Amino acid sequence: MKTLIAIDPGVSGGIAWRTTWGEVGARKMPATDGDMVQLLTGLHAPGAGATLWVEEIPKFTGTNIPSSSMFVLARNFGVIEGIAMALGMPVRRVKPAAWQKPLGLGTARACGSKAEWKNKLKAEAQRRYPMLSVTLATADALLILEHARKEGNE
């Protein structure tokens, strides 16, 4: 099994991983680009191979995503992709619906509020990864990791 790295690049997003040796971890998005370089370099052990799965960002802004948040989201996405490419790590982009549907999570629209939806995702990540301290910041990344694992570790 290769190392899998899954990232929710949002402002309050997170990163999750499962290494070749079976270590599973998650943390909120690193504070600086340098911190992201250090983390991804450490997870990308030479010879072990790693694939990075990153949630694709929406192509529009609106009432749900203010342009200021979209700017940070797009910047994070570009930095993450650039670091991965510089490390020679394959990048798989995944849309939210593409990782949520196969995991049987339903849709955000079915929930009464954004907070209810995010807590539903957190509860599911806690169920799947009870050994970790799951937070709202790491829940999506952990569920993207689960999707990547089920997709065959490509």
Long-range contacts (C-beta under 8 A, 24 or more apart in sequence): 1-153, 2-48, 2-49, 2-50, 2-51, 2-153, 3-43, 3-44, 3-45, 3-48, 3-49, 3-50, 3-51, 4-50, 4-51, 4-53, 4-145, 4-148, 4-149, 4-153, 5-40, 5-43, 5-44, 5-50, 5-51, 5-52, 5-53, 5-89, 5-145, 6-52, 6-53, 6-54, 6-141, 6-142, 6-144, 6-145, 6-147, 6-148, 7-52, 7-53, 7-54, 7-55, 7-80, 7-141, 7-144, 8-55, 8-140, 8-141, 8-144, 9-54, 9-55, 9-57, 9-73, 9-76, 9-77, 9-80, 10-55, 10-69, 10-73, 10-76, 10-140, 11-69, 11-72, 11-73, 11-76, 12-136, 12-137, 13-55, 13-76, 13-137, 13-140, 13-141, 14-135, 14-137, 14-138, 14-139, 14-140, 14-141, 14-142, 15-39, 15-138, 15-141, 16-138, 16-141, 16-142, 16-144, 16-145, 17-43, 17-145, 18-145, 18-149, 19-43, 19-45, 19-48, 20-45, 20-48, 20-49, 24-129, 24-131, 24-132, 24-145, 25-132, 26-129, 26-132, 26-134, 26-138, 26-141, 26-142, 26-145, 27-138, 28-135, 28-137, 28-138, 29-76, 29-137, 33-79, 33-83, 36-79, 36-80, 36-83, 37-83, 40-80, 40-83, 40-84, 40-87, 40-89, 41-87, 44-87, 44-89, 50-89, 51-89, 51-90, 51-91, 51-92, 51-148, 51-153, 51-154, 52-80, 52-84, 52-89, 52-90, 52-91, 52-92, 53-91, 53-92, 53-93, 53-94, 53-144, 53-145, 53-147, 53-148, 54-80, 54-81, 54-84, 54-91, 54-92, 54-93, 54-94, 55-93, 55-94, 55-95, 55-96, 55-99, 55-140, 55-144, 56-93, 56-94, 56-95, 56-96, 64-114, 92-148, 92-154, 94-144, 94-147, 94-148, 98-147, 99-143, 99-144, 99-147, 100-143, 102-147, 102-150, 103-143, 103-146, 103-147, 103-150, 105-143
